[in-house]
Amino acid sequence: MLTVEDLVAGYPSGGSVLKGVTFDIAKGEVVALLGRNGMGKTTLMRTLAGQLATQGGSFRLDGRDLGGSPSYAIANAGIGYVPQGREIFRDFTVEENLLMGVLGKRHLPKRLPGDIYDFFPILGERRRQKAGTMSGGQQQQLAIMRCLVGQPKLVLLDEPSEGIQPSIVDEIGRTLRTIARSTGLTILVVEQNLDFVEALAGRALFMENGVIADRADRIGELRDKPELVHRYLSI
């Protein structure tokens, strides 16, 4: 599914943040990307989404090299991105936001599937409401569904539980688990909430100073090996 090899990337004014990132994710896996702030997690997500140019190395989706491709081409290849902070269209209605998830996809009908509101029913109840007037948790649900309506093969989630009340965090986690298990959706999630990670992911990667420094091949190791959490997540 996703193969990342010696990936180097960063910002034009600041040099390289990613310094040779290597890992792979199989189809249907849910993998957590963990690490303290400033270690390169969001830079990696933005690079995989095509928002930052690669400076070296490569990343492939189903064998297709996407390094250097523009973001719209990466999206059409099957990578969906839900950034930290959601970045919804605040002045658009819920329905208009969701439509934006399909309008840029060449292979999809330019309409919403009939079951789109089954996953988060509150969005159906508020489909005519401007997105900017909803709670942060509802906006996050909208951002996730706007991504999923585009039928990606791989979803990149950056801090999906940040600033959201626990009941909605739990609902988001349950919905993502259901979708991943029923459809084989592959997910790479950056997250600080370890309860959310343990409920959703199957394994974890630990990022430090722009590289993958360690791994937990099963998510239970976060409990069984507390030294991993202490080393890579403690401040």
Secondary structure as a PSIPRED ss2 file (coil, helix, strand):
# PSIPRED VFORMAT (PSIPRED V4.0)

   1 M C   1.000  0.000  0.000
   2 L E   0.000  0.000  1.000
   3 T E   0.000  0.000  1.000
   4 V E   0.000  0.000  1.000
   5 E E   0.000  0.000  1.000
   6 D E   0.000  0.000  1.000
   7 L E   0.000  0.000  1.000
   8 V E   0.000  0.000  1.000
   9 A E   0.000  0.000  1.000
  10 G E   0.000  0.000  1.000
  11 Y E   0.000  0.000  1.000
  12 P C   1.000  0.000  0.000
  13 S C   1.000  0.000  0.000
  14 G C   1.000  0.000  0.000
  15 G E   0.000  0.000  1.000
  16 S E   0.000  0.000  1.000
  17 V E   0.000  0.000  1.000
  18 L E   0.000  0.000  1.000
  19 K E   0.000  0.000  1.000
  20 G E   0.000  0.000  1.000
  21 V E   0.000  0.000  1.000
  22 T E   0.000  0.000  1.000
  23 F E   0.000  0.000  1.000
  24 D E   0.000  0.000  1.000
  25 I E   0.000  0.000  1.000
  26 A C   1.000  0.000  0.000
  27 K C   1.000  0.000  0.000
  28 G C   1.000  0.000  0.000
  29 E C   1.000  0.000  0.000
  30 V E   0.000  0.000  1.000
  31 V E   0.000  0.000  1.000
  32 A E   0.000  0.000  1.000
  33 L E   0.000  0.000  1.000
  34 L E   0.000  0.000  1.000
  35 G C   1.000  0.000  0.000
  36 R C   1.000  0.000  0.000
  37 N C   1.000  0.000  0.000
  38 G C   1.000  0.000  0.000
  39 M C   1.000  0.000  0.000
  40 G C   1.000  0.000  0.000
  41 K H   0.000  1.000  0.000
  42 T H   0.000  1.000  0.000
  43 T H   0.000  1.000  0.000
  44 L H   0.000  1.000  0.000
  45 M H   0.000  1.000  0.000
  46 R H   0.000  1.000  0.000
  47 T H   0.000  1.000  0.000
  48 L H   0.000  1.000  0.000
  49 A C   1.000  0.000  0.000
  50 G C   1.000  0.000  0.000
  51 Q C   1.000  0.000  0.000
  52 L C   1.000  0.000  0.000
  53 A C   1.000  0.000  0.000
  54 T E   0.000  0.000  1.000
  55 Q E   0.000  0.000  1.000
  56 G E   0.000  0.000  1.000
  57 G E   0.000  0.000  1.000
  58 S E   0.000  0.000  1.000
  59 F E   0.000  0.000  1.000
  60 R E   0.000  0.000  1.000
  61 L E   0.000  0.000  1.000
  62 D C   1.000  0.000  0.000
  63 G C   1.000  0.000  0.000
  64 R E   0.000  0.000  1.000
  65 D E   0.000  0.000  1.000
  66 L C   1.000  0.000  0.000
  67 G C   1.000  0.000  0.000
  68 G C   1.000  0.000  0.000
  69 S C   1.000  0.000  0.000
  70 P C   1.000  0.000  0.000
  71 S H   0.000  1.000  0.000
  72 Y H   0.000  1.000  0.000
  73 A H   0.000  1.000  0.000
  74 I H   0.000  1.000  0.000
  75 A H   0.000  1.000  0.000
  76 N H   0.000  1.000  0.000
  77 A H   0.000  1.000  0.000
  78 G C   1.000  0.000  0.000
  79 I E   0.000  0.000  1.000
  80 G E   0.000  0.000  1.000
  81 Y E   0.000  0.000  1.000
  82 V E   0.000  0.000  1.000
  83 P C   1.000  0.000  0.000
  84 Q C   1.000  0.000  0.000
  85 G C   1.000  0.000  0.000
  86 R C   1.000  0.000  0.000
  87 E C   1.000  0.000  0.000
  88 I C   1.000  0.000  0.000
  89 F C   1.000  0.000  0.000
  90 R C   1.000  0.000  0.000
  91 D C   1.000  0.000  0.000
  92 F C   1.000  0.000  0.000
  93 T E   0.000  0.000  1.000
  94 V H   0.000  1.000  0.000
  95 E H   0.000  1.000  0.000
  96 E H   0.000  1.000  0.000
  97 N H   0.000  1.000  0.000
  98 L H   0.000  1.000  0.000
  99 L H   0.000  1.000  0.000
 100 M H   0.000  1.000  0.000
 101 G H   0.000  1.000  0.000
 102 V H   0.000  1.000  0.000
 103 L H   0.000  1.000  0.000
 104 G C   1.000  0.000  0.000
 105 K C   1.000  0.000  0.000
 106 R C   1.000  0.000  0.000
 107 H C   1.000  0.000  0.000
 108 L C   1.000  0.000  0.000
 109 P C   1.000  0.000  0.000
 110 K C   1.000  0.000  0.000
 111 R C   1.000  0.000  0.000
 112 L C   1.000  0.000  0.000
 113 P C   1.000  0.000  0.000
 114 G C   1.000  0.000  0.000
 115 D C   1.000  0.000  0.000
 116 I H   0.000  1.000  0.000
 117 Y H   0.000  1.000  0.000
 118 D H   0.000  1.000  0.000
 119 F C   1.000  0.000  0.000
 120 F C   1.000  0.000  0.000
 121 P H   0.000  1.000  0.000
 122 I H   0.000  1.000  0.000
 123 L H   0.000  1.000  0.000
 124 G H   0.000  1.000  0.000
 125 E H   0.000  1.000  0.000
 126 R C   1.000  0.000  0.000
 127 R C   1.000  0.000  0.000
 128 R C   1.000  0.000  0.000
 129 Q C   1.000  0.000  0.000
 130 K E   0.000  0.000  1.000
 131 A H   0.000  1.000  0.000
 132 G H   0.000  1.000  0.000
 133 T H   0.000  1.000  0.000
 134 M C   1.000  0.000  0.000
 135 S C   1.000  0.000  0.000
 136 G H   0.000  1.000  0.000
 137 G H   0.000  1.000  0.000
 138 Q H   0.000  1.000  0.000
 139 Q H   0.000  1.000  0.000
 140 Q H   0.000  1.000  0.000
 141 Q H   0.000  1.000  0.000
 142 L H   0.000  1.000  0.000
 143 A H   0.000  1.000  0.000
 144 I H   0.000  1.000  0.000
 145 M H   0.000  1.000  0.000
 146 R H   0.000  1.000  0.000
 147 C H   0.000  1.000  0.000
 148 L H   0.000  1.000  0.000
 149 V C   1.000  0.000  0.000
 150 G C   1.000  0.000  0.000
 151 Q C   1.000  0.000  0.000
 152 P C   1.000  0.000  0.000
 153 K C   1.000  0.000  0.000
 154 L E   0.000  0.000  1.000
 155 V E   0.000  0.000  1.000
 156 L E   0.000  0.000  1.000
 157 L E   0.000  0.000  1.000
 158 D E   0.000  0.000  1.000
 159 E C   1.000  0.000  0.000
 160 P C   1.000  0.000  0.000
 161 S C   1.000  0.000  0.000
 162 E C   1.000  0.000  0.000
 163 G C   1.000  0.000  0.000
 164 I C   1.000  0.000  0.000
 165 Q C   1.000  0.000  0.000
 166 P H   0.000  1.000  0.000
 167 S H   0.000  1.000  0.000
 168 I H   0.000  1.000  0.000
 169 V H   0.000  1.000  0.000
 170 D H   0.000  1.000  0.000
 171 E H   0.000  1.000  0.000
 172 I H   0.000  1.000  0.000
 173 G H   0.000  1.000  0.000
 174 R H   0.000  1.000  0.000
 175 T H   0.000  1.000  0.000
 176 L H   0.000  1.000  0.000
 177 R H   0.000  1.000  0.000
 178 T H   0.000  1.000  0.000
 179 I H   0.000  1.000  0.000
 180 A H   0.000  1.000  0.000
 181 R H   0.000  1.000  0.000
 182 S H   0.000  1.000  0.000
 183 T H   0.000  1.000  0.000
 184 G C   1.000  0.000  0.000
 185 L C   1.000  0.000  0.000
 186 T E   0.000  0.000  1.000
 187 I E   0.000  0.000  1.000
 188 L E   0.000  0.000  1.000
 189 V E   0.000  0.000  1.000
 190 V E   0.000  0.000  1.000
 191 E C   1.000  0.000  0.000
 192 Q C   1.000  0.000  0.000
 193 N C   1.000  0.000  0.000
 194 L H   0.000  1.000  0.000
 195 D H   0.000  1.000  0.000
 196 F H   0.000  1.000  0.000
 197 V H   0.000  1.000  0.000
 198 E H   0.000  1.000  0.000
 199 A H   0.000  1.000  0.000
 200 L H   0.000  1.000  0.000
 201 A C   1.000  0.000  0.000
 202 G C   1.000  0.000  0.000
 203 R E   0.000  0.000  1.000
 204 A E   0.000  0.000  1.000
 205 L E   0.000  0.000  1.000
 206 F E   0.000  0.000  1.000
 207 M E   0.000  0.000  1.000
 208 E E   0.000  0.000  1.000
 209 N C   1.000  0.000  0.000
 210 G C   1.000  0.000  0.000
 211 V E   0.000  0.000  1.000
 212 I E   0.000  0.000  1.000
 213 A E   0.000  0.000  1.000
 214 D E   0.000  0.000  1.000
 215 R E   0.000  0.000  1.000
 216 A E   0.000  0.000  1.000
 217 D C   1.000  0.000  0.000
 218 R C   1.000  0.000  0.000
 219 I C   1.000  0.000  0.000
 220 G C   1.000  0.000  0.000
 221 E H   0.000  1.000  0.000
 222 L H   0.000  1.000  0.000
 223 R H   0.000  1.000  0.000
 224 D H   0.000  1.000  0.000
 225 K C   1.000  0.000  0.000
 226 P H   0.000  1.000  0.000
 227 E H   0.000  1.000  0.000
 228 L H   0.000  1.000  0.000
 229 V H   0.000  1.000  0.000
 230 H H   0.000  1.000  0.000
 231 R H   0.000  1.000  0.000
 232 Y H   0.000  1.000  0.000
 233 L H   0.000  1.000  0.000
 234 S C   1.000  0.000  0.000
 235 I C   1.000  0.000  0.000
